[in-house]
Amino acid sequence: MLFLIVLSIAAVILYRKLKSKYRLLDELNINHPKPVPLFGNVGEFKDKCPLDVFKAWRNVYGKVFGFYEGLRPSIVVCDPVLIQQILVKQFDKFQSRPLCTPFQNRYEELGILNTHGELWKQQRHVVATCFNTTSMNQMIQKMIFKSNNLVEKLGKESTASPDGFEIAELLDRHMLDIFAYSAFDYDSDSLNNTEEIMYKYMVEFSKVANTENPVPGIARLFPALTPLCQYLAGGKFRDAHETQLKQLTQLVEKERTELLNDESNEKPNIIRKLLRTTASCKDENNNTCKRYLSNEEVLAQLTSMVTGGLDAAAAVTSFLVYCLAMYPDIQHKVQDEMKEVFQNDDEITLDKLSSLPYLDMVLNETQRFYPVTPGVARYCTEDVTIDGIQFKQGMPIKIMTCVMNQDKEIFPEPDKFIPERFSKQESEKRHPMSWLPFGAGPKMCVGVKLGLLKCKLTVVQILRNYHIETSSETEIPIKTKLHPILAPKNGVHIKLVPRISKY
């Protein structure tokens, strides 16, 4: 009897303690769905696309609302004016970002995606040199070489399957090859060999980062259980990470050795730039000095580039191919623009790829329809009040761009595919923070130029050689998944019809 009384009292105390954890959003006057003790609002995501849940909450609670992920409160922001304050004007108070997965492997904490403050500034300066226009011009020929390999592969697939085939996985592998060769001078052949180390790493990363994987979800809900969850679910990922790290280490050491014997130091690849570019820092006497990234930092940046950009570039390209198949009139307009720009000239240059404004519009509308990066996440690093809304230190802030993409006030007729809404004239009518496919402010995606270049080059190469059509297996509408970027759930099934003339 005494045991039952003690147990009942303990249960009441625990319940009240848990309930007290859910007072913060009310105290901050932030509208939010009612949480369930211990689990918060995560139950509302069960068997639903998380993006649809956020859209539904936006319709009920407005442009700023909260929710509880387990015991942890988060604030969701869908207001462009407030977003500008968070990402740009008061960036110093929101400069840290949550991890895309709860599991961290060796050196990953030193990657630019995970650092902040002075260390991040130094790394950002160095990494930015890898993605400027000069670097893109230096890498373009190797990218073209790999894109020619893709065209050859697609020709074989089209001949073997004239009624259509699945192209998304081929694009995944192609994006890895084009990046590894142009950025690392590593002649990866994932397109024909799925045993490539980097490809196997990306496969395991996708499994761990997939929102349908319950084990990482438990780690997010209950951070204290992260070591156990990582042991249970992260073994293959950890092994793949170590194998890839060994390969990257060999590539770095090769470049370092060549650098010592190369007086010009001008070899055009990202590893070389990371090794030879310095960042400003302060010494122990607070004097300004220069430093190189450590070996661990270089490896961390390379790993971040692989995980941070390849999946996104491949997914954007897959969705773009799908949209071109679904809207043949739009596809013909893109091909007409290509004909005007290339003028029967087979040579592809960065200038020509940058002179395709209609393709840019189609690419933007594709990303609005299928937001590969559905949102931007930050941690509030100090208490601050903006426009009457209180943000507490340590609180996650989620900027859900996927919700804004469907906002009728920003994009009229959001369910229609209208590339012209991204013309210069129409874009100037919108708030600059209403369209954020790659984030904004100092922590905007540093590799956006390379990502878009890979996507446009790949699609241009396909459209020069083929018309893209739907097949009997094309999903209408296409189903999607989060892992952690938005991607086609069952691939993209299309049919390629060879063109008589490239233009």
C-alpha positions in Angstrom: 0.0 0.0 0.0 2.8 2.4 1.0 4.6 1.5 -2.3 1.5 2.5 -4.3 1.2 5.8 -2.4 4.8 6.6 -3.0 4.5 5.6 -6.7 1.4 7.8 -7.1 3.1 10.8 -5.5 6.1 10.3 -7.7 3.9 10.1 -10.8 2.1 13.3 -9.9 5.4 15.1 -9.3 6.8 13.8 -12.6 3.7 14.8 -14.4 3.8 18.3 -13.0 7.4 18.7 -13.7 6.9 17.6 -17.3 3.9 19.9 -17.6 6.0 22.8 -16.4 8.4 22.3 -19.3 5.6 23.3 -21.6 5.0 26.7 -20.2 7.7 28.7 -22.0 5.8 29.3 -25.3 2.7 30.4 -23.4 4.9 32.8 -21.3 6.3 34.2 -24.5 2.8 34.6 -26.0 3.7 32.3 -28.9 0.7 30.5 -30.4 1.3 26.7 -30.6 -0.5 23.3 -30.8 -1.1 21.7 -27.5 1.8 19.4 -26.5 1.6 15.9 -25.1 3.8 15.3 -22.0 7.2 14.0 -22.8 6.7 13.9 -26.6 5.5 17.4 -27.2 4.0 17.8 -30.7 6.0 15.1 -32.5 3.0 12.8 -32.6 1.4 15.1 -35.2 4.1 14.2 -37.7 3.2 10.5 -37.6 2.5 9.1 -41.1 2.5 12.7 -42.5 5.0 14.7 -44.5 6.5 17.2 -42.0 6.2 20.0 -44.5 2.4 19.5 -44.7 2.3 19.7 -40.9 4.1 23.0 -40.8 1.8 24.4 -43.6 -1.3 23.4 -41.6 0.1 25.0 -38.4 0.9 28.2 -40.4 -2.7 28.4 -41.5 -4.0 28.0 -37.9 -1.4 29.9 -35.8 -0.1 32.6 -38.2 3.3 33.5 -39.5 5.1 33.0 -36.2 4.2 30.1 -34.0 5.9 27.5 -31.8 5.9 23.7 -31.2 7.6 21.3 -28.9 10.0 18.7 -30.1 9.9 16.4 -27.0 10.6 18.8 -24.1 12.3 21.4 -26.3 10.4 24.4 -27.5 11.1 25.9 -31.0 9.8 29.0 -32.7 8.8 28.8 -36.4 9.1 32.0 -38.5 7.4 32.5 -41.9 7.4 36.3 -41.9 10.0 37.9 -44.4 10.4 41.1 -42.3 11.3 39.1 -39.1 13.4 36.7 -41.1 15.6 39.6 -42.3 16.2 40.6 -38.7 17.2 37.0 -37.7 19.4 36.1 -40.7 20.9 39.5 -41.5 20.4 42.5 -39.3 20.8 40.7 -36.0 22.8 37.7 -37.2 25.1 37.9 -34.2 22.3 36.7 -32.0 21.4 33.8 -34.2 24.8 32.7 -35.6 24.7 29.0 -34.5 22.7 26.3 -36.3 21.4 22.9 -35.2 23.0 19.8 -36.6 21.3 18.1 -39.6 21.7 14.8 -37.9 22.1 14.1 -34.1 25.2 11.9 -34.8 28.7 13.5 -35.1 31.7 11.5 -36.5 35.3 12.4 -36.3 36.2 16.0 -37.3 32.6 16.9 -38.3 32.4 19.4 -35.4 35.0 21.4 -37.1 33.1 21.7 -40.4 31.8 25.1 -41.5 28.2 23.9 -41.0 28.8 23.4 -37.3 31.2 26.1 -36.2 30.3 29.7 -35.2 31.9 32.8 -33.9 35.5 33.7 -34.8 36.4 30.2 -35.9 33.5 30.1 -38.4 34.6 33.6 -39.8 38.1 32.3 -40.4 36.9 29.1 -42.1 34.2 30.9 -44.1 36.9 33.3 -45.5 39.0 30.3 -46.7 36.1 28.2 -48.0 34.6 31.1 -49.9 37.6 31.2 -52.2 36.8 27.7 -53.4 33.5 28.9 -54.9 34.2 32.3 -56.5 33.8 32.9 -60.2 37.5 32.3 -60.8 37.3 28.9 -59.2 34.2 28.0 -61.3 36.0 28.9 -64.5 38.9 26.7 -63.4 36.7 23.7 -62.8 34.2 24.0 -65.7 36.2 21.8 -68.1 36.4 18.9 -65.8 32.7 19.3 -65.1 31.9 19.2 -68.8 34.0 16.0 -69.2 31.9 14.3 -66.5 28.6 15.6 -67.9 29.6 14.1 -71.3 30.0 10.7 -69.5 26.5 11.2 -68.2 25.1 11.8 -71.7 26.8 8.6 -72.9 25.3 6.7 -70.0 21.9 8.1 -70.7 22.2 7.0 -74.3 22.8 3.5 -73.2 19.9 3.5 -70.8 17.6 5.0 -73.4 18.5 2.4 -75.9 18.1 -0.4 -73.4 14.8 1.1 -72.1 13.2 3.1 -74.9 9.9 3.3 -73.1 11.5 5.0 -70.1 13.7 4.4 -67.1 14.5 5.9 -63.6 17.0 8.8 -63.8 17.2 10.1 -60.3 19.7 7.6 -59.0 21.9 8.2 -62.1 21.8 11.9 -61.3 22.8 11.2 -57.7 25.9 9.3 -58.8 26.7 11.8 -61.6 26.6 14.7 -59.1 29.2 12.9 -56.9 31.4 12.2 -59.9 31.3 15.7 -61.2 32.1 17.2 -57.8 34.9 14.7 -56.9 36.6 15.2 -60.2 36.3 19.0 -60.5 36.9 19.8 -56.8 39.3 17.0 -55.6 40.9 15.9 -58.9 39.6 12.5 -58.0 38.3 10.6 -61.0 35.3 9.0 -59.3 33.1 6.7 -61.4 30.0 6.2 -59.3 28.0 6.4 -62.5 29.2 2.9 -63.4 30.5 1.6 -60.0 28.3 1.8 -56.9 31.2 0.5 -54.8 32.9 3.9 -54.9 33.8 5.0 -51.4 32.1 8.4 -51.5 29.0 7.0 -53.0 28.7 4.3 -50.3 29.2 7.1 -47.7 26.4 9.2 -49.2 24.0 6.2 -49.1 24.7 5.6 -45.4 24.4 9.3 -44.7 21.0 9.4 -46.3 19.8 6.5 -44.2 20.9 8.2 -40.9 19.5 11.6 -41.9 16.2 10.2 -43.2 13.2 11.5 -41.2 11.6 8.1 -41.5 14.5 6.6 -39.5 13.1 6.4 -35.9 16.5 6.1 -34.1 17.9 9.5 -35.0 14.4 10.8 -34.2 14.7 9.4 -30.7 18.1 11.1 -30.3 16.6 14.4 -31.3 13.7 14.0 -28.8 15.9 12.8 -25.9 19.5 14.1 -26.4 20.8 12.2 -23.4 20.2 9.0 -25.4 22.3 10.1 -28.4 25.3 7.9 -27.6 23.1 4.9 -27.4 21.2 5.7 -30.5 24.4 6.4 -32.4 25.7 3.0 -31.3 22.5 1.3 -32.5 22.0 3.1 -35.8 25.2 4.8 -36.7 27.6 1.9 -37.0 27.5 1.5 -40.8 27.5 5.3 -41.2 30.5 5.6 -38.9 32.4 2.9 -40.8 31.6 4.6 -44.1 32.7 7.9 -42.7 36.0 6.5 -41.5 36.6 4.9 -44.9 35.8 8.1 -46.7 38.0 10.1 -44.3 40.9 7.8 -45.1 40.4 8.4 -48.8 40.1 12.2 -48.3 43.3 12.1 -46.1 45.2 10.5 -48.9 43.9 13.1 -51.4 44.9 15.9 -49.0 48.4 14.5 -48.4 48.9 14.1 -52.2 48.0 17.7 -52.7 50.2 18.8 -49.8 53.2 17.0 -51.3 52.6 18.4 -54.7 52.1 21.9 -53.2 55.6 21.7 -51.7 57.1 21.0 -55.1 54.9 23.3 -57.1 56.2 26.9 -57.2 53.1 28.2 -59.0 50.6 26.8 -56.4 47.9 27.4 -59.0 46.4 23.9 -59.4 42.7 24.5 -59.8 41.0 22.3 -57.2 39.3 22.9 -53.9 41.8 20.9 -51.8 44.7 23.1 -53.0 42.7 26.3 -52.2 42.0 25.1 -48.7 45.6 24.3 -48.1 47.1 27.5 -49.5 44.6 30.2 -48.4 45.1 32.0 -45.1 42.6 33.5 -42.7 43.1 36.5 -40.4 43.2 35.8 -36.6 44.6 37.1 -33.4 47.7 35.8 -31.6 48.1 35.5 -27.8 49.0 39.2 -27.6 45.9 40.2 -29.6 47.9 41.1 -32.7 46.5 40.4 -36.1 48.2 37.5 -37.9 47.5 34.9 -40.6 46.9 31.2 -40.2 46.3 28.2 -42.4 43.5 25.7 -41.7 44.6 22.7 -39.7 44.6 19.3 -41.3 41.6 18.4 -39.3 39.8 21.5 -40.4 40.5 20.8 -44.1 39.1 17.3 -43.8 36.1 18.6 -42.0 35.4 21.2 -44.7 35.7 18.5 -47.4 33.3 16.2 -45.5 30.8 19.1 -45.1 31.0 19.8 -48.9 30.2 16.2 -49.7 27.2 15.9 -47.2 26.1 19.5 -47.5 25.8 19.9 -51.2 25.7 16.7 -53.2 22.3 15.5 -52.2 20.8 18.9 -52.7 22.2 19.4 -56.2 21.1 16.0 -57.3 17.6 16.4 -55.9 17.2 19.8 -57.5 18.3 18.4 -60.9 16.0 15.4 -60.5 13.0 17.6 -59.8 14.0 19.9 -62.7 14.1 17.0 -65.1 10.6 15.9 -63.8 9.1 19.4 -64.3 10.6 19.6 -67.8 8.9 16.3 -68.7 5.6 17.4 -67.1 5.6 20.8 -69.0 6.8 20.2 -72.6 5.9 23.7 -73.7 8.3 25.1 -71.0 10.9 22.6 -72.0 10.7 23.8 -75.6 11.2 27.4 -74.5 14.3 26.4 -72.6 15.7 24.6 -75.7 14.9 27.7 -77.9 16.8 29.8 -75.4 19.7 27.4 -75.6 19.7 27.6 -79.4 19.8 31.4 -79.2 22.7 31.4 -76.7 24.9 28.6 -78.2 24.3 29.5 -81.9 25.2 26.0 -83.1 28.4 26.2 -81.1 29.2 23.0 -79.2 31.5 24.7 -76.7 30.0 25.2 -73.3 31.3 28.0 -71.2 30.5 29.6 -67.8 29.4 32.7 -69.6 26.9 30.8 -71.8 25.5 28.9 -68.8 25.1 32.3 -67.1 23.2 33.7 -70.0 20.1 31.5 -69.8 17.6 33.6 -67.8 14.5 31.5 -68.7 16.3 28.3 -67.5 17.0 30.2 -64.3 13.3 31.0 -63.9 12.3 27.4 -64.5 15.0 26.3 -62.0 13.7 28.7 -59.4 10.1 27.7 -59.9 11.1 24.0 -59.6 12.7 24.8 -56.2 9.6 26.7 -55.1 7.4 23.8 -56.1 9.8 21.2 -54.5 11.9 23.0 -51.8 14.9 20.7 -51.6 16.0 22.6 -48.5 12.6 23.2 -46.8 13.9 25.5 -44.2 16.7 27.3 -42.4 17.5 26.6 -38.7 19.3 28.7 -36.2 19.9 28.7 -32.4 19.2 31.9 -30.6 22.6 32.7 -28.9 21.3 35.4 -26.5 18.0 36.7 -25.3 16.5 39.2 -27.7 13.2 40.8 -28.5 12.3 41.6 -32.1 9.1 43.3 -33.2 7.6 42.3 -29.8 8.5 38.6 -30.1 10.9 37.3 -27.4 13.6 34.8 -28.4 15.4 33.0 -25.6 19.0 31.9 -25.6 19.4 28.3 -26.7 16.0 28.1 -28.4 15.9 26.6 -31.9 14.5 29.0 -34.6 13.1 27.4 -37.7 12.5 29.5 -40.8 10.2 27.4 -43.0 10.8 28.6 -46.5 8.6 25.7 -47.8 5.6 27.3 -46.1 6.4 30.7 -47.6 6.7 29.1 -51.1 3.0 28.2 -50.9 1.9 31.6 -49.4 -0.7 33.2 -51.8 0.3 36.7 -50.6 3.9 36.1 -51.8 3.3 33.8 -54.8 -0.3 34.1 -56.3 -1.7 30.8 -57.6 1.0 28.8 -55.7 -0.3 25.5 -57.1 0.5 26.5 -60.7 3.9 26.1 -62.3 4.7 29.6 -63.6 8.4 30.2 -64.2 7.7 33.9 -65.2 7.0 34.7 -61.6 10.8 34.7 -61.2 11.4 37.3 -64.0 13.5 40.3 -62.8 10.4 42.5 -62.9 8.3 40.1 -60.8 11.1 39.3 -58.4 11.6 43.0 -57.6 8.0 43.2 -56.3 8.7 40.8 -53.5 10.5 41.2 -50.2 14.1 40.0 -50.6 13.5 37.5 -47.7 10.4 35.9 -49.3 12.5 33.7 -51.5 15.3 31.8 -49.7 16.3 28.6 -51.6 19.8 28.8 -50.1 19.3 30.8 -47.0 20.4 34.4 -46.6 22.9 36.5 -44.6 26.4 35.7 -43.6 25.6 32.0 -43.2 24.0 31.7 -46.6 25.1 28.5 -48.5 28.7 29.1 -49.5 28.6 26.6 -52.3 25.5 27.9 -54.1 27.3 28.9 -57.3 28.8 25.5 -57.7 25.5 23.7 -56.9 23.6 25.7 -59.5 26.4 25.3 -62.1 26.3 21.5 -61.8 22.5 21.5 -62.1 22.4 23.8 -65.1 25.3 22.1 -66.9 23.7 18.7 -66.4 20.3 19.8 -67.7 21.8 21.7 -70.7 23.7 18.6 -71.7 20.6 16.5 -71.5 18.4 18.9 -73.4 21.1 19.3 -76.1 20.8 15.7 -76.9 17.3 14.6 -75.9 13.7 15.7 -75.4 12.5 14.7 -71.9 9.0 13.0 -71.8 6.9 11.3 -69.2 6.6 7.5 -69.3 3.9 5.1 -68.3 5.7 4.9 -64.9 6.0 8.6 -64.2 4.4 9.5 -60.9 1.7 12.2 -61.2 2.0 13.9 -58.7 5.5 12.8 -57.7 5.9 11.5 -54.1 8.6 13.0 -52.0 10.7 12.1 -48.9 13.0 14.0 -46.4 16.5 12.7 -45.8 17.1 15.5 -44.6 16.6 17.3 -47.9 13.5 16.9 -50.0 13.9 14.3 -52.8 11.8 12.1 -55.0 10.6 9.2 -52.9 10.5 6.6 -55.7 12.8 8.2 -58.2 12.0 10.0 -61.4 10.7 7.9 -64.3 11.1 9.6 -67.7 11.6 8.8 -71.3 14.4 10.3 -73.4 13.8 10.9 -77.1 17.0 11.6 -79.1 17.1 15.0 -80.9 17.9 15.1 -84.6 19.9 18.3 -84.0 21.4 19.7 -80.8 19.8 23.1 -81.6 
